[in-house]
Amino acid sequence: MKQLAIIYVFLFGISVAHAQHVSIKKDTITTTKDTLVLSIQNNMLSPMFFKVKVKDVGAKNFKYLEKIVLQPLEKRENYMKIPRKKIDTTQGLKLSGYFDFVVAYGDPSVASHNDSYVYLLPYKKKRKLIQGNFGRFSHDHIRSYHAYDFGTKIGDTIYAAREGKVVLIKEDSNKHGRTRKFANDGNFIIIQHDDGTTASYYHLDFNGALVKNGDIVARGQKIGISGMTGFTTTPHLHFVVHEATEKDGNISVPIQFEGYEGKKLKKGRKYARRKR
Ligand SMILES: [Zn+2]
């Protein structure tokens, strides 16, 4: 009998670095020999929007919530019920074989970016913009079109571009690589703003967070140390502001920086902190 086979729930395969943000697990209390029951847990201190889109017909036998807004750190039991007879779990359950996942940091019903906000450059000294908005290397998705890759050096101090609350940190990685399979190895800090949007500061150094989960940070406060972790070929800071939407999950939004209002930052140029 294979009743006791370990159930692996793989999430987000190769494309998104969300494995730390949300956990989907076997619900040990309600799972029976006939039905595998999964719970879902938001690991962030912000609300989270989560949606599944069916990609394999096998999922028609599953019972689940198609869309869900989870409160900070909320765990929801009975999120998904899967009749065991309909699936083969001998190799583990690869949920991403049945569904595409759409995730957003925040509640789509309240998140709305304040486009008049002027962000501080998140570092001080002159650094080259190595990939700008719509960059073809990796800023090629609705989640990343409006992202910036600043060529900060390992050890550079990173500052909050906007005030807010620290809602998720990862700083335990010292790995990097040239392919998307390293995407989950990037250290990061995510800060939620008062308009419900979030800023993500990626590729930070090992133990490179100078703030803690739940901290309220001021604009310009030191928050981290730049590094080279995750999916990257060179030290840099990936900076992006996201708005939560029901349709597409996190979408990146266009922003402006102090000293460069109304200007488009160009790839290959150097930019330093500048007063308006
Ligand atoms: Zn980037």
Boltz pocket constraint, residues with backbone or C-beta under 6 A from the ligand:
constraints:
  - pocket:
      binder: B
      contacts: [[A, 131], [A, 138], [A, 139], [A, 147], [A, 148], [A, 149], [A, 237], [A, 238], [A, 239]]
      max_distance: 6.0
